[in-house]
Amino acid sequence: MEAVSETGIPENEKQGVMIAYILHVLGSFTGLTAIVGIIINHIRVNEVTSEFARSHHRWMIRTFWWSLVWVVIGGITTLIFVGFLILFAVTIWWIYRLVRGILNYLDNKPMRI
């Protein structure tokens, strides 16, 4: 029998979401763990039964891919110096998205996208 938290969210789904968040946060320093995190997100997003977990996986998927797009654009445009502003902005946005997601996770709230 599957363990369910007091909020009605299966414990294994909550744990999977937190593991993915941790991997994404560590990816800020290593890069590689964010790739593992995004793989977990893509695998789990359609397997989970709770809207809570699904919304957090979608949140991380969008955060990862949009960040990657803007990091590539910022990297290319560093030749004309505007890229440094883009890279700074995407870093702030990445941090905001991860902190907001983790805070909602801790409050047992799904992400509103």
C-alpha atoms as an extended CHARMM CRD file, in Angstrom:
* protein
*
       113  EXT
         1         1  MET       CA              0.0000000000        0.0000000000        0.0000000000  PROA      1               0.0000000000
         2         2  GLU       CA              1.2890000000        3.4200000000       -0.9820000000  PROA      2               0.0000000000
         3         3  ALA       CA              2.0390000000        5.8840000000        1.8220000000  PROA      3               0.0000000000
         4         4  VAL       CA              0.0490000000        9.1010000000        1.6060000000  PROA      4               0.0000000000
         5         5  SER       CA              0.9040000000       12.3130000000        3.4380000000  PROA      5               0.0000000000
         6         6  GLU       CA             -1.6170000000       14.1380000000        5.6140000000  PROA      6               0.0000000000
         7         7  THR       CA             -2.3920000000       16.3470000000        2.6030000000  PROA      7               0.0000000000
         8         8  GLY       CA             -3.4280000000       13.3700000000        0.4780000000  PROA      8               0.0000000000
         9         9  ILE       CA             -0.3360000000       13.5370000000       -1.7420000000  PROA      9               0.0000000000
        10        10  PRO       CA              1.4900000000       10.2010000000       -2.1740000000  PROA      10              0.0000000000
        11        11  GLU       CA              4.7850000000       10.3410000000       -0.2860000000  PROA      11              0.0000000000
        12        12  ASN       CA              6.8170000000        8.8870000000       -3.1620000000  PROA      12              0.0000000000
        13        13  GLU       CA              5.5330000000       11.6580000000       -5.4530000000  PROA      13              0.0000000000
        14        14  LYS       CA              6.4540000000       14.3520000000       -2.9030000000  PROA      14              0.0000000000
        15        15  GLN       CA              9.9060000000       12.8260000000       -2.4780000000  PROA      15              0.0000000000
        16        16  GLY       CA             10.4010000000       12.6560000000       -6.2370000000  PROA      16              0.0000000000
        17        17  VAL       CA              9.5600000000       16.3400000000       -6.5720000000  PROA      17              0.0000000000
        18        18  MET       CA             12.0080000000       17.3360000000       -3.8280000000  PROA      18              0.0000000000
        19        19  ILE       CA             14.7700000000       15.1900000000       -5.3110000000  PROA      19              0.0000000000
        20        20  ALA       CA             14.2470000000       16.9290000000       -8.6520000000  PROA      20              0.0000000000
        21        21  TYR       CA             14.3670000000       20.3680000000       -6.9890000000  PROA      21              0.0000000000
        22        22  ILE       CA             17.6010000000       19.4520000000       -5.2100000000  PROA      22              0.0000000000
        23        23  LEU       CA             19.1370000000       18.2650000000       -8.4860000000  PROA      23              0.0000000000
        24        24  HSD       CA             18.1390000000       21.5050000000      -10.2140000000  PROA      24              0.0000000000
        25        25  VAL       CA             19.5870000000       23.6210000000       -7.3950000000  PROA      25              0.0000000000
        26        26  LEU       CA             22.8350000000       21.6460000000       -7.4850000000  PROA      26              0.0000000000
        27        27  GLY       CA             22.7930000000       22.1010000000      -11.2600000000  PROA      27              0.0000000000
        28        28  SER       CA             23.4130000000       25.7800000000      -10.6650000000  PROA      28              0.0000000000
        29        29  PHE       CA             26.9100000000       24.7570000000       -9.5510000000  PROA      29              0.0000000000
        30        30  THR       CA             27.5750000000       21.5540000000      -11.4930000000  PROA      30              0.0000000000
        31        31  GLY       CA             25.3440000000       21.6380000000      -14.5760000000  PROA      31              0.0000000000
        32        32  LEU       CA             25.1940000000       17.8600000000      -14.7730000000  PROA      32              0.0000000000
        33        33  THR       CA             22.7180000000       17.3490000000      -11.9510000000  PROA      33              0.0000000000
        34        34  ALA       CA             20.2150000000       19.6860000000      -13.6320000000  PROA      34              0.0000000000
        35        35  ILE       CA             20.2750000000       17.3490000000      -16.6320000000  PROA      35              0.0000000000
        36        36  VAL       CA             19.4930000000       14.4130000000      -14.3470000000  PROA      36              0.0000000000
        37        37  GLY       CA             16.7340000000       16.5130000000      -12.7530000000  PROA      37              0.0000000000
        38        38  ILE       CA             15.1260000000       17.3700000000      -16.0900000000  PROA      38              0.0000000000
        39        39  ILE       CA             15.1970000000       13.7070000000      -17.1210000000  PROA      39              0.0000000000
        40        40  ILE       CA             13.3990000000       12.8110000000      -13.8820000000  PROA      40              0.0000000000
        41        41  ASN       CA             10.8700000000       15.5980000000      -14.5150000000  PROA      41              0.0000000000
        42        42  HSD       CA             10.1150000000       14.3990000000      -18.0350000000  PROA      42              0.0000000000
        43        43  ILE       CA              9.7350000000       10.7830000000      -16.9030000000  PROA      43              0.0000000000
        44        44  ARG       CA              7.5970000000       11.5300000000      -13.8410000000  PROA      44              0.0000000000
        45        45  VAL       CA              5.3330000000       14.3260000000      -15.1450000000  PROA      45              0.0000000000
        46        46  ASN       CA              2.8930000000       11.8790000000      -16.7480000000  PROA      46              0.0000000000
        47        47  GLU       CA              3.3370000000        9.0830000000      -14.2060000000  PROA      47              0.0000000000
        48        48  VAL       CA              2.3160000000       10.9340000000      -11.0590000000  PROA      48              0.0000000000
        49        49  THR       CA             -1.2760000000       10.8450000000       -9.8800000000  PROA      49              0.0000000000
        50        50  SER       CA             -1.4460000000       14.1020000000       -7.9420000000  PROA      50              0.0000000000
        51        51  GLU       CA             -1.8740000000       17.4880000000       -9.5660000000  PROA      51              0.0000000000
        52        52  PHE       CA              0.5080000000       18.8030000000       -6.9070000000  PROA      52              0.0000000000
        53        53  ALA       CA              3.4380000000       16.7150000000       -8.1870000000  PROA      53              0.0000000000
        54        54  ARG       CA              2.5050000000       17.1600000000      -11.8550000000  PROA      54              0.0000000000
        55        55  SER       CA              2.4230000000       20.9470000000      -11.5160000000  PROA      55              0.0000000000
        56        56  HSD       CA              5.8590000000       21.0190000000       -9.8570000000  PROA      56              0.0000000000
        57        57  HSD       CA              7.3810000000       18.7830000000      -12.5370000000  PROA      57              0.0000000000
        58        58  ARG       CA              5.9150000000       21.0210000000      -15.2690000000  PROA      58              0.0000000000
        59        59  TRP       CA              7.2620000000       24.0880000000      -13.4230000000  PROA      59              0.0000000000
        60        60  MET       CA             10.7910000000       22.6630000000      -13.3900000000  PROA      60              0.0000000000
        61        61  ILE       CA             10.5590000000       21.5470000000      -17.0220000000  PROA      61              0.0000000000
        62        62  ARG       CA              9.5990000000       25.0380000000      -18.1420000000  PROA      62              0.0000000000
        63        63  THR       CA             12.2450000000       26.6200000000      -15.9350000000  PROA      63              0.0000000000
        64        64  PHE       CA             14.9910000000       24.3890000000      -17.3240000000  PROA      64              0.0000000000
        65        65  TRP       CA             14.1820000000       24.7130000000      -21.0170000000  PROA      65              0.0000000000
        66        66  TRP       CA             13.5060000000       28.4690000000      -20.9960000000  PROA      66              0.0000000000
        67        67  SER       CA             16.6860000000       29.0190000000      -19.0030000000  PROA      67              0.0000000000
        68        68  LEU       CA             18.6570000000       26.9680000000      -21.4980000000  PROA      68              0.0000000000
        69        69  VAL       CA             17.2490000000       28.9810000000      -24.4140000000  PROA      69              0.0000000000
        70        70  TRP       CA             18.1700000000       32.2760000000      -22.7480000000  PROA      70              0.0000000000
        71        71  VAL       CA             21.6180000000       31.0550000000      -21.6670000000  PROA      71              0.0000000000
        72        72  VAL       CA             22.3770000000       30.1380000000      -25.2840000000  PROA      72              0.0000000000
        73        73  ILE       CA             21.1070000000       33.5260000000      -26.5270000000  PROA      73              0.0000000000
        74        74  GLY       CA             23.0390000000       35.3040000000      -23.7640000000  PROA      74              0.0000000000
        75        75  GLY       CA             26.1810000000       33.3340000000      -24.5240000000  PROA      75              0.0000000000
        76        76  ILE       CA             26.0200000000       34.1910000000      -28.2120000000  PROA      76              0.0000000000
        77        77  THR       CA             25.3230000000       37.8630000000      -27.5750000000  PROA      77              0.0000000000
        78        78  THR       CA             28.1720000000       38.3380000000      -25.0910000000  PROA      78              0.0000000000
        79        79  LEU       CA             30.1700000000       39.3110000000      -28.1490000000  PROA      79              0.0000000000
        80        80  ILE       CA             28.1510000000       42.5320000000      -28.2250000000  PROA      80              0.0000000000
        81        81  PHE       CA             28.0630000000       42.7860000000      -24.4080000000  PROA      81              0.0000000000
        82        82  VAL       CA             24.2550000000       42.7110000000      -24.1010000000  PROA      82              0.0000000000
        83        83  GLY       CA             24.6540000000       39.0090000000      -23.4530000000  PROA      83              0.0000000000
        84        84  PHE       CA             26.0430000000       39.6800000000      -19.9980000000  PROA      84              0.0000000000
        85        85  LEU       CA             22.7900000000       41.4130000000      -19.0650000000  PROA      85              0.0000000000
        86        86  ILE       CA             20.8030000000       38.4970000000      -20.4600000000  PROA      86              0.0000000000
        87        87  LEU       CA             22.8960000000       35.9930000000      -18.5020000000  PROA      87              0.0000000000
        88        88  PHE       CA             22.4820000000       38.0180000000      -15.3220000000  PROA      88              0.0000000000
        89        89  ALA       CA             18.7100000000       38.2650000000      -15.8310000000  PROA      89              0.0000000000
        90        90  VAL       CA             18.3080000000       34.5380000000      -16.5200000000  PROA      90              0.0000000000
        91        91  THR       CA             20.3270000000       33.7350000000      -13.3920000000  PROA      91              0.0000000000
        92        92  ILE       CA             18.0080000000       35.8700000000      -11.2520000000  PROA      92              0.0000000000
        93        93  TRP       CA             14.9600000000       34.3370000000      -12.9690000000  PROA      93              0.0000000000
        94        94  TRP       CA             16.3220000000       30.7720000000      -12.4130000000  PROA      94              0.0000000000
        95        95  ILE       CA             16.8650000000       31.4460000000       -8.7130000000  PROA      95              0.0000000000
        96        96  TYR       CA             13.3950000000       33.0030000000       -8.3750000000  PROA      96              0.0000000000
        97        97  ARG       CA             11.7070000000       30.0360000000      -10.0620000000  PROA      97              0.0000000000
        98        98  LEU       CA             13.4850000000       27.4560000000       -7.9240000000  PROA      98              0.0000000000
        99        99  VAL       CA             12.9020000000       29.3340000000       -4.6590000000  PROA      99              0.0000000000
       100       100  ARG       CA              9.2230000000       29.9180000000       -5.5010000000  PROA      100             0.0000000000
       101       101  GLY       CA              8.7810000000       26.2490000000       -6.4010000000  PROA      101             0.0000000000
       102       102  ILE       CA             10.4500000000       25.0070000000       -3.2290000000  PROA      102             0.0000000000
       103       103  LEU       CA              8.4150000000       27.3940000000       -1.0540000000  PROA      103             0.0000000000
       104       104  ASN       CA              5.1760000000       26.1840000000       -2.6560000000  PROA      104             0.0000000000
       105       105  TYR       CA              6.3600000000       22.5960000000       -2.1990000000  PROA      105             0.0000000000
       106       106  LEU       CA              6.9840000000       23.1930000000        1.5020000000  PROA      106             0.0000000000
       107       107  ASP       CA              3.4850000000       24.7370000000        1.8170000000  PROA      107             0.0000000000
       108       108  ASN       CA              1.9840000000       21.7440000000       -0.0670000000  PROA      108             0.0000000000
       109       109  LYS       CA              0.6970000000       24.0430000000       -2.8060000000  PROA      109             0.0000000000
       110       110  PRO       CA              0.6510000000       23.1200000000       -6.4830000000  PROA      110             0.0000000000
       111       111  MET       CA              2.3130000000       25.5150000000       -8.9030000000  PROA      111             0.0000000000
       112       112  ARG       CA              0.0000000000       27.8770000000      -10.7400000000  PROA      112             0.0000000000
       113       113  ILE       CA              1.4220000000       28.2860000000      -14.1860000000  PROA      113             0.0000000000
